[in-house]
Amino acid sequence: NPAHDREIDLSQMDEQDVKSLHKSDPFMYYSIPGVLKASLTLKDVDYSDITSLCHDDSHTSSPPRSQEEVENDAGKVSRRTCVS
């Protein structure tokens, strides 16, 4: 079942796929940075550009990554086991 994979590629998903995660795998859904940020700020999730949901510019604690690493992971989100 793809809903319980440890990693998803948002570039391969559409709005309906992302919304279906909310019920089928809430931990994966809230592992998407754009979804988590929207929920924490009490805003609606913007599904107009699905791949933009995987970027959250507010996290500056991550170590710098090469351009190649960023491009390879451009639409990928890893499933968290605890949402904080």
N, C-alpha and C positions, 0 to 999 in steps of 0.2 A: 504494500500500500504506500504510494508516494507521499501521502499526507504525514506519515510518521518517519520519513527519512531524516537523517541528521543534518542534511543541507539541501536547500532548494535554490534553483536558479530563476530569479524573478524575470529575467529576460525571456524565459520560455513560458511565462504565465500571463493570463489576461486578468481583467478586473474580477470576473466571476470566480476564477481559480483562487485568487487571494481572499476574496470574501468567504469562500467555502472553507478555508483554513480556520476561520473564526470558530466554526462549530466542530470541524473534524479534528483539529489539532491546535488548540488555543496557545500552547507554548510556542509553537512555530510561528503562529500569527503574530504574537506579541514579541517575538524575536526579531521581527522586521523593524529596523530602527525608526522608519517613518511612521509606522503604526503605533509603536510604543510612545514616541514623542507626541503624536497627536492625542493619544489617550491621556498622557500625563498633563497636557496643556488644555484638556477638555475641548479639543477641536475635532472636526470631522477629518477622516483620512482622505487625502487627495489621491484618488485612483487614476487621475488623468495621465500620469506618467509612472507606470508601475516600477520601472527600474530606479526611479529617483527615490522610491521608498527605502531602498537599501542603504542610502547615504544619510548620515546624520553628522552634520558639521560641528555639532556642539561637543563631541568627544575629542578632546585634545590630548588625552593621556596615552593614546596609542603611540607606539614607536613609529617613526617615519618609515614609509614603505617605498620601494622603487616603483617607477611608473609601470613596469611590466607586471609586478604583483597586483597593482591596482587594476590594471586592465584585465588580468586573468580572473579576478574576483569581482568584476564590475557589477554583476547582478546576483551574486551568491549571498545567501544568508544561512548561517549555521543555527541549528535548533538549540535553544537554551533549555536547561532543565529546571531553572528557577528564574523567574522574572523579577528583577529588582529595579 
